[in-house]
Amino acid sequence: MREIIEEFSSGKGIKAVLEYDREQDIYIMTVFKGSEKIVFSGNLDEIQKQAEKFFVRSLKSLKNKIEIALLEDLYNR
């Protein structure tokens, strides 16, 4: 049985739910953004490390996309 510990939403359309699964003795954090759903599980330290890795990779990907767009814009001028 899962117990909701915390649930929050941002103005940017991101929703996060932190639950505790008593049967498996783990925490589960689910992040929703649009149609995307990301699930992290484990103890709180493990979830934090997993989330950091995921969001760092997401930011690097976004940075790369911005750089490519800027280079394409410069090339098209």
N, C-alpha and C positions, 0 to 999 in steps of 0.2 A: 504494500500500500504506500502510495506517495503522498507526502504532505507538502503543500506549497509554503515555502519559507518567505519568499519575496517575489513580487511581480511589479514590473514598472515599464513604462513606455516613454519614448522621447517624442519631441515635436517633429522629428525627422522621419518618423515611421518605423522606428526600431522598437521592438518589444522584447523584454528578457524575463524569463521565469526561472527562479531557483527553487528546486524541489529536493526533498530528502526521501529516499526510498528505504523504508524501514526493513524490508525483506532482504535487500542486497547490502544494506548498510553503506550506501553511497549517496553523494549529492549529484544532482543532474541539473545542468544549466542549459536551457534552450533559448536561442536567440533567433528571432524572426525579423526578417527585413524583406518587405514585399512578399514575393513568393518563395524566397530562400529561407531555409531552416537549418540552423547549425546546432548540434548537440555536443556538449562537453560533459564528461562524467568522471567521478572519482572523489577523492577527498578535496577539500577546498583549495589546498596548495596545488594539487594536480590540475584542477579546473583552471586556476589562475594561470599556470604555465601553458596549458593548452590554448587558452584564450589569447594570451600574449603572442604566442607563435602565430596563431591564425590572423590576428589583427595586424601584426607586423608584416606578414606576407601580403595581406590585403593592401596595406599602405604602400608597400614597395611596388605592387602591381599597378596601383593607381598612379604613383609617381612615374612609372615607366610609360603609362598611357599618356600622361600629360606631356612628358618629354617628347614622345613620338608626335603628338599633335602639334607641339610647338615647332619641331623640326619640319614637319610637313607644311606648316604655315609659312615658315621661312623659305622653304624650297619653292612654294607656289608664288611667292612675291617676285 
